[in-house]
C-alpha cells in the first residue's frame, strides 16, 4: 500500500455527517443477558461538520416523582420531547451482582504474554489481580450510594433520554459549567471535582470561584438512553448539550471536556449556541497541518521542532502506531465486540488498554502502588459499563463519528470563542504552547501541569479543579 494511498485515506475517510438522521430511544436495559498512523488518525477520530443553528427553545418544568433504572423496560417508541426533567436513581439488582461475580470467577484465562512488559497488551498478572479483587473485595454498593446521594436527572432531548448530574452551588453568581466525559469514561470520572467546584470555600478556594456543575452521560453510555438507529455523533450531542443547558435555565455558561468531551465542547464552540462563553480542554486539538502531513507520510520529525514540540511528536507517533487498536475496531466494527458484552474480564481489559500511560498507571495500582486513582475507582467505572450493558452502545460513538468526518481528531478547528487549555504531561500528547496559541486565537489560559494522564479530573482532581477556577476567572 503506497504512502500516497494512505494519505488519501487519511484525508478522506470521514465525510460530513448528516445531522438530520433520526434516532430512536432505547430505554435502559442493564445486564440481562498504522495503516495505524494515518488511517486511525482520521478514521478513529474526526472533526465534524458543524451546524450553526441553535437548539430548540426549551424551558424548565417542575420535577415529577423519582424514576428508577428498570431492568426489564423494553425499547420504547420515539415520542416528541416533552422537556420534562425527571429525578433519577439506580439500584443494581442482587442477581446482576451475583452474576457478575460468577462470570469473573469462571473466566477462561489465556496463557501469559511472552514478553516481560505490556507491549503485547494488558498483562496477565494485572488482570488476574484485578479479577481477584473484583470478585472478593470490591463493593459496587459504595459507588451506587454515592451516585444516588447526588442530584441526578433524566430528560428527553431529540428523542433520547439523557442522564445527567446537576449540582447547584450555594454561592450566588456561580458560573454554570457542563463537563463531558469520553471513552472509556463516565460521569464517575468527575465525581471528585463536584464538591471543590460547587463549594470552593470548603476545599481551600474562594466562594467567588464557585460553579454550578452539570455532568451528562453521553448517549449510549451509563444511564443515558441507548440509540437504536445511527446518528448520535458529536455534532448532534453538542446541540443536545446546548438544549440541556437552556432547559436548565442557564443563559450564560462554559463547557469543559477531554477525549470525546473535547470534541463535543469544541463542536459547541463552533456552533456558538446562545449563552456559551468559553470552553476548557485538557486534550486540545492543536497539531499544525504541516506536522500532520509529515506524520501521515512517515517522514520523521522536522529538524526545527522545539523540545516540547519534539516531545509531542514522539507521543503522537507512538499513539498512532501502537496505541489506537481499540479505536480502529470501534470505528469500523463495534458490533463485533460481543466478547466484552459477555465477559467482564474482557470488558475490563478492553477499557484499561486505552492509552499507554494510563494503562501503566492502572497496572501499578493493581500491583499495590498508590496513584491518583484507586482500585475501587477503576472498578467503579468498569462495573458501570457492565451493569448498564453499554460496552457496544458506547463504542458506536466511534462508528457514528466515522461515517463522514472532515479531518483528524487533533486538527485545529478554527474556534473563535475563548479557550482555556490545561496540559497534563502523560496525556496522549502534551500540547506545546506554540501550537496551542496558533490553534486557539482567543486563548485565555494555558498551563502545563507536573503530573497527570488522560483521566485528569479523576486522577488529579485538586489540580484539575484549580485549573478550571483559573481558566474561567476572567469571565465572571
N, C-alpha and C positions, 0 to 999 in steps of 0.2 A: 504494500500500500504506500503510495508516494506521499511525501510531505505536503504537496500542493493539494492532493485529495483530502488529506486530513484537515488542512487549513480551510478548505471549502466547507467541510462538515462543521468545523468549529464556528464558521461564520453563519451557517445557515440552518443548523439543526433545529433551532426554535423559530417559530413564526408567531406573529401577534395572536394572542388568544381572543376569541370572540366572547365578550362578556355577556352576550345575550343567551348563551346556552343555559338550559334550565337545569335545576337541581331539585330533587325531591327530598323530603325529610324522612330519615330513618330514626325512629325512636331508639333510645338506648337499649342495647341488648347484650348485657355483660356475659361473661363466660358461661356458655352453655356448650356448651358443646364441643492509559495510557492508550488502540487509541487512548489511553488513560489521561495523558497530559492534556490533550486537546478536546477530544470528544467529550470528556467528562467536564471540562471547564465550562463548555457551553451546554452540554447535554444534561448534566445533573443539576445545574443551576442556571438561572437566566434572569435577565432584566426583562421587563414586561411592557407590553403595550398599555399605556396608562390613560384611562379615560378621565377627562376632567370634570364632567358634570357632577353636581353634588348628589347627596343621598336624599332619599325620600324624607319629607318632613315628618317629624315624629314629636311626640310629647310624652312625658312620663305619666303613668297611670297609677292608681292605688294598687297596693300589693295584695293579692289574694292569699289563700291558705298555702302553707308549705307543700311542696311536692317532693316525692321520693324518687329514687332511681329504681325503676321497675324491671325486675329480672325477666319478666315474661311478656313485656309490652311488644306487640307486633309492629311491623312497619306501618306508619300512618300515612294517609294521603297528604299531598300538599294542600295547605289551606292558606288563605290570604293572611298576611301578617296582621296581628291584632294589637301589636305594640304593648301587650301585657308583659309585665315583669314579675316573674314568679319566684318566690324564695325556694331554695333547693337544699336538700341534704342527701347523703348517701350512706347506706349501711350495707356492707357486703354480707352475703348470706354465709352462715356457717358451712353449708355444703360446698360453696365455692372455695372457701379457705381450706377445707379438708381435702378437696380435690386437688388444689394447688400443691399442697404438701405431699400428697400421694404421687403426683406426677414428678416432683423434684426427686423424691426418694427412688423412683423407678427409672431414672434417667439411664439410658444406654450410652455409656461413655466411649469416646474414641480413644485410640492409643495416643500416648504422649507425643508432642511435637518432636521433631528430630533435630532441633536447634536449641541452644541454651538461652534464647531470648524470645521476644514476641513477634519476630519478623514473619512467622507463619500465621499469626493471629493470636487471639487471647489464649494464654497458656492454660494447660490442663490443671495445674496446681491452683491457679487463681479461680477457675470455675468450680473446682471441687470444694474449695474452702467457702466460696460463695454459696454453693448448694448446701453445705453442712449448716452454715449459719442461717440461711433462709428457711430450712426445714425444721430447725431445732430451737433457735433463739429469737428469730425475728417475729415481731408482733405488728400486724397491719392495723390493728385497732387503735394504736397510738396516733398514727398519722390521720386515720379516719376521724378520730375525736378532734384533732387539731383542725382539720378541714371543716368539720361541722360546727366548730366554735366561731368560724368566720362568717361574715355575711356573704352567702353565695346565692346566685340567682340564675335563672334561665329566661331568655326572651327570644322570640322568633323573629329572625331577620332574613329577608329574601328567601322565605320558605324553609328555613332551617333553625332548629333550636340552638342557641348559642349560650353556653355556660360561662359565667364569669364570677370572680370575686370582686366585691366592691366595698372598700373600707374608706369611709369619710373621716377626715381629721376633725378633731375637736377645735382646732385653731382656725380663727377667721382668716379669710383670704388664702386658704390653702390652694396650691396650684394642682389642678387635676392632671394626672398622667395615666396613659394607657400603655401597659407594659406587655409585650408579646414574646412568648417563648418560641422555640424552634423544635427541630427534631434532633435527637430523641428526648426532648424535654416535655415539660408540662408546667402548669402553674406552681407545682411543688418546688420548682427551681427558685421561685421568687418569694416563697413564704418568709424567709429570714429577713427580707428587707421591708416588709409591710410595716412592722412596728416602728423602726427607725425613720421611715419616710412619713408616716402619718402622725407620729408623736415624737418629733426630734428632740424635744427638751428632755424626755425620759431616757434618751440614749446619748446624751452629751452634746446635742445640737441646739439650734435656736428655733423658737417657735415660728419665726418668720420664714423658715425653710420648709415648712410643712407641705405635704402633698395629700390630695385625695388620690387613692390608688385603685385603678381598675385593671384586673388581670384576667383576660378572657382565655378560654381554651379554644385552640384552633379547630375548625370543622374537621370531624373525623378523629379528633383527639379527646382523650379523657371523657368528660361528661357532656361535651357538646354533641349535637346530632351527627349521625353518620350519613353523608350524602350517598344516595344510591343512583345518581346519574353524574356524569363528569361535569366539571365546571368550576369547582371551588379552587381557583388559583389565587396568587397574591393580589391581583387586581381586584378581584371580587371580594376577597377578605378585607382589603383596605377600605373599600366602600362600606362594607358591613361594620367595620370598627367605627367609621365616622358616624354612621347611623346610630350605633350604640351610644357613643358619647353625646350625641344630640338627644337621644331618648332619655338619657340620664340627666338632662337639663344643663349640660355644660356648654357655654358659649365661647370659652377660651380654654385651651388645654395644650399639653405637649404629649409626644409619643416617644417610646423607647423600645429598643429591641436588638437582639443579636441573632445570628443564624437566620432562619426564616423570619424571625421578628425584625431583623434589619431590613430584609427585602420588603416586608409589609409596611414598616414605618417609612422607608424611603419611597415606596409607592404612594402612601398617603401624602408625603411631602410633594410629590409630583402632581397629585390630584388636587392638592390645596383645598380641602374642604373648609367651609367656614369655621373659624374657631381654632384651627391648628396653628400654633405659634411657632413651633420648632420641634426638632427631633434630636434624640441622643442615641448613639450606637456604640456598642462595644465590638462590633465586627464590621467595620466600614468597607465601602466599595471604592477603592482608590487607585487601582492599578492603571498606570498610564497606557494608552494604546500601543506605544512603541514597545513597552515591556511585554504586554500580552502577545504582540506579534512575534517577538523574539522567543518567548516561551513556547508558543504554538509551533514554531519552526524548529524548536530544539537547538537553538543557536548558541546557547550558553549565555551567561550574564554579560551585559555590556561592560567595557573596561572602566567607564566613568561613574559607576554606581558609588554612592556614599556608603559608609559602613552599615547604616541602618537599612538602606535600600538593598544591599547585598544580603543582609540577614533575611529580609522579607522575600527576596528572590529564592534563597535556599529553602525557606519554609514552604513556599508555594510549589517549588519544584518537587519537593518530597511529597506534598499532599496530592498533587495532580498525578504523580507516577505511582504512588504506593498507598495513598490514603482514601481513595474515592470508590473503592469496590462496592461498598454498600449503596452509594448514591447511583451508580450505574445500574444496578439491579432494580432499585425502586423507580428510577427514571424510566426504565423500559418495561419491566415485567413485575410490578408489585404483587400481582395476584398469585404469582408462582411461589410466594413465600409462605406456603402452608405450614412449613415446619415451625416457624416462630409463632404461629397461632396455636399449635398443638403441643409444643414443648416449652415450658417456662425457662429451662436452661438454654435452649436455642434462642429464645427471645432475649434473655439476659446477655448472652454473648454478642448477639447482633447489636444490641443497644450500647454495650460497653465499648465496642470496637468502632466508635465514631471517629475519633482522631487520635493520633499517636500520643500526644502529651496527656490528654485526658485518660486514655486507656492505661497509660503507665501510672498515673496518679491513682486510679481506681485499683490497679493491681497492688500498689503499695498499701492501700487501705486494707485490702483483704490479706496482706502479708503482715498485718499488725502495726503498720506505721500510722502516725497521726497526720492527717491532712485537713484541708478546709471542709471536706465532706466526710461523713461517717458511713459505716456500713449500712446503717438504717436509712440515711439519706438516699443512698444509691438504690436500695431495695424498695423504698417507698415509691420512687418514680417507676421502677420496672414493674412492681406489683400493680400500680395504677393502670399501666398498659395491659397487663394480663387480665385484671378483673373487668375492665371495660371493653375487652375484646377489640382493641384498636391497633394491633400490630400492623395489619394490612390497610385499614382505612386511613391511618396516619401516613403510611408510605405512599398512598395515592396522591398526596400533595405534590410529590416529585413528578409523577406521571402527568397530572393535570397541568403543572407548570411547563412541562417539557413539550407540550404539543406545538406551541408556536412562539417561543421566546425570541428575543432580538439581540442577545449578547450574553456576555459572561456575568456570573454572579458578582464578581468583584470589579466589574467595569463601572466607572463613574457614570452617573445618570443625569447630571446637569441639574441638580436640586437648587432651587432659588430661594428657599427659606432658610432661616438659621439652623445650623447643625452643630452639635457638640459630639466630640469623639473621645472615648477613653480606650487606651491601648494596653491590653494585658499581654505580657511577654510570650506566653505559651498558647495564645490564640492560634488558629490555623495559620495566620500570618500577622505579624506586628506591623501595622500600617505606619510607614515613615511619615514624619511631619510634612516633608516637602510634597509627597504625593497627596497627602490629606488636604493641604492648603489649596492645591490645584483642583482637587475633586470637588471641594465644597467652597464656593466663593464667599459664602456668608458663614464661615467657620467662627463660632463664638467661644469654643473651648476645645483645647487639645491637651491631653496629659498622658504620659507613659507611666504605668504602674510597675512596681518591682516584682509582683508575683500575681499569678492568675492564669487560668486556662480558658477554654471555650465557655465553660459554665461559670462565668464570673460572679453573678449575683448569688449563686448557690455556694460557691467555694470561697469567695472573698466578699461577704456581704457588707462589712463595715466600709471597706474601700469603695465598693460599688455605690453604697449609699452616699458617701461623701462626694463621689463624682457626680451623681445626679443633682445634689444640692448645689455644687459649684457650677455645673453645666447650665442650669436654668436660672440662677440667681439674678442675672441682669434682666430677665423678662418679667419679673414680678412687679 
